[in-house]
């Protein structure tokens, strides 16, 4: 009986998993160059988690009394995922962030 439970647990565990480098279909894309900053309104979302903070600097600011602002600054080229909104009962967004080489002037 315990073997069956283990097998079922493994099957359920792998069923919802995806490779780490794949973004969810509903991820919102942000393109930013090294040294540049992008902002997105995220409503009442609170809390954030990013996969790779070596390529970006992130901040969640109070934008207006009605919403917060997700701020991303590119540090080095690469791609990462961030979830903005980790608090239960609050909005949640997944962003796929692409950092490109800095734009020459």
Buried (B, 14 or more C-beta within 10 A) or exposed (E): EEEEEEEEEEEEEEEEEEEEEEBEEEBBEBEBBBEBEBBBEBBEBBEBEBBBEEBBEBEBEEBEEEEBBBBBBBBEEBBBBBBBBEEEEBBBBBBBBBBBEEEEE
